[in-house]
């Protein structure tokens, strides 16, 4: 299922204390989206986590050019993190997925079908 050229999917993920989940999430994103040939970006907004979330994001971003990591100056809650991420999104459509893998990235191809259908 190759998407139309130039279509960009933005995945927005608010994160708080997610240092262990983010690498797993990234692997699942790649496994779900790379085989279908869609262009994607992943915007993760760290809600000023006290754990190693920000360090993990910086390490992932150094290896993954499709990742945009943003850190809020103070803990503001998931809604503020989500709003910040959506403001950063450049895609033709956006999907919001939780960093705890509650929303599995494997659902994204079906989301793309709905985006293409309007």
C-alpha positions in Angstrom: 0.0 0.0 0.0 2.2 2.8 -1.2 0.8 6.2 -0.4 0.5 9.1 -2.9 3.8 10.9 -3.3 4.3 13.7 -0.8 1.8 12.5 1.7 3.2 13.0 5.2 1.8 11.3 8.3 2.5 13.0 11.6 2.5 10.9 14.7 2.2 12.9 17.9 3.1 11.4 21.2 2.9 13.1 24.6 5.4 11.5 27.0 5.8 11.5 30.8 8.2 9.0 32.4 8.4 6.9 29.2 12.2 6.3 28.9 11.8 2.5 28.6 8.8 2.6 26.3 10.1 5.1 23.7 12.7 2.8 22.0 10.0 0.0 21.8 7.5 2.5 20.4 10.0 3.6 17.8 10.7 0.1 16.7 7.0 -0.6 16.3 6.5 2.6 14.3 9.2 1.6 11.9 7.8 -2.0 11.6 4.3 -0.7 10.9 5.1 2.2 8.5 8.4 1.6 6.6 7.1 -1.5 4.7 4.1 0.4 3.3 6.2 3.3 2.0 4.5 6.2 3.7 6.5 9.3 4.7 6.2 9.9 8.4 7.4 12.1 11.2 7.2 11.4 14.9 6.8 14.3 17.3 7.3 13.4 20.9 6.7 16.1 23.6 8.3 15.3 26.9 6.1 16.8 29.6 9.2 17.6 31.7 9.7 14.0 32.9 11.9 13.5 36.0 13.2 10.2 34.6 15.5 9.7 31.6 12.8 10.4 29.0 14.5 13.5 27.6 17.9 11.7 27.4 16.3 8.8 25.6 14.6 11.1 23.1 17.8 12.9 22.4 19.6 9.6 21.8 16.8 8.4 19.5 16.7 11.7 17.6 20.4 11.4 16.9 19.7 8.2 15.0 16.3 8.9 13.6 15.8 12.0 11.4 12.0 11.6 11.4 11.9 12.2 15.2 11.3 15.7 16.5 11.8 15.8 20.3 10.4 18.7 22.2 10.6 19.2 26.0 8.2 21.4 27.9 9.9 23.9 30.4 7.8 22.5 33.2 5.3 19.7 33.8 2.1 21.0 32.1 0.0 17.9 31.6 -0.7 15.6 28.7 -3.2 18.0 27.1 -0.6 20.8 26.9 2.0 18.3 25.5 -0.5 17.1 22.9 -1.3 20.7 21.8 2.4 21.5 21.5 2.9 18.4 19.4 0.0 19.1 17.1 1.4 22.6 16.6 4.7 21.1 15.5 3.1 18.6 13.1 3.7 19.2 9.3 1.7 16.2 8.0 -1.3 15.9 5.8 -2.9 14.0 8.6 -2.0 13.4 12.2 -2.4 10.5 14.6 -2.1 10.8 18.4 -0.6 7.7 20.0 0.2 7.2 23.7 3.9 6.4 24.5 2.9 3.5 26.8 1.9 1.5 23.6 -1.8 1.6 24.7 -2.4 2.7 21.1 -0.3 0.3 19.0 1.4 1.7 16.0 0.2 -1.3 14.0 -3.2 0.5 13.8 -1.6 3.3 11.6 -2.0 1.7 8.2 -5.8 1.6 8.8 -5.7 5.2 9.8 -4.0 6.0 6.6 -6.7 4.3 4.6 -9.3 6.6 6.3 -7.1 9.7 5.7 -6.9 8.9 2.0 -10.7 8.4 1.9 -11.2 11.8 3.4 
